[in-house]
Amino acid sequence: MKNQSEPEMNDELRPEYDLRELLKGGVRGRYAERCRAGANPILLDPDVAKAFPSEEAVNEALRLVLQLAKIPADKKRSPAKA
């Protein structure tokens, strides 16, 4: 007789995927307040995240990129003479 406390799962998930392991450490609603406030949470790739110590550092770098994008490329300028 099967244990009644564990319902049988009828899904098409491959047996090698253990959701208990994949979802371990997850927090339900972790970003809910930020989303309600209008924030747009994103996930960085590990190599990119390693380059920034905090959220503030990421925002500062992105603001710099935005400022640099506003600088018009001056095509009339002659190349620097050596």
C-alpha positions in Angstrom: 0.0 0.0 0.0 1.3 3.5 -0.9 1.9 6.1 1.7 -1.1 8.4 1.6 0.9 11.5 2.7 2.8 11.7 -0.6 0.4 12.2 -3.6 1.4 10.5 -6.8 2.9 12.9 -9.4 1.5 12.7 -12.9 3.8 14.9 -15.0 6.2 14.6 -17.9 9.3 15.8 -16.0 12.3 13.7 -16.7 13.3 11.5 -13.8 16.8 13.1 -13.6 15.3 16.5 -12.7 14.7 16.6 -8.9 12.5 19.6 -8.2 13.2 19.4 -4.5 16.9 19.9 -5.3 16.4 22.5 -8.0 14.0 24.7 -5.9 16.0 24.3 -2.7 16.8 27.7 -1.3 14.1 29.4 -3.3 12.1 32.0 -1.5 8.4 32.5 -2.5 7.7 36.1 -3.3 11.2 37.3 -2.9 10.9 40.0 -5.5 7.2 40.7 -5.2 7.6 44.0 -3.4 10.1 45.3 -5.9 7.8 44.3 -8.8 4.9 46.1 -7.2 7.1 49.2 -6.8 7.9 49.2 -10.5 11.4 47.7 -10.3 12.5 45.3 -13.0 14.4 42.4 -11.4 16.8 40.7 -13.7 19.4 37.9 -13.3 23.0 38.5 -14.3 25.2 35.8 -15.7 27.6 34.5 -13.1 30.7 36.1 -14.8 29.0 39.5 -15.0 27.7 39.3 -11.4 31.2 38.5 -10.2 32.4 41.8 -11.6 30.0 43.9 -9.4 30.0 43.9 -5.6 26.5 45.3 -5.2 23.3 46.4 -7.0 24.5 50.0 -6.7 27.6 49.2 -8.6 25.6 47.6 -11.4 23.3 50.6 -11.6 26.3 53.0 -11.6 27.9 51.1 -14.5 24.7 51.1 -16.5 24.2 54.8 -16.0 27.7 55.4 -17.3 26.9 53.3 -20.4 23.7 55.4 -20.9 25.8 58.7 -20.6 28.3 57.4 -23.1 25.6 56.4 -25.6 24.4 60.0 -25.6 27.8 61.4 -26.7 27.4 62.0 -30.5 30.1 60.5 -32.7 31.8 63.5 -34.4 32.6 62.2 -37.9 34.0 65.6 -39.0 36.9 65.4 -36.6 40.2 64.6 -38.1 42.3 61.8 -36.6 44.8 62.8 -34.0 48.2 63.6 -35.4 51.2 61.8 -33.9 
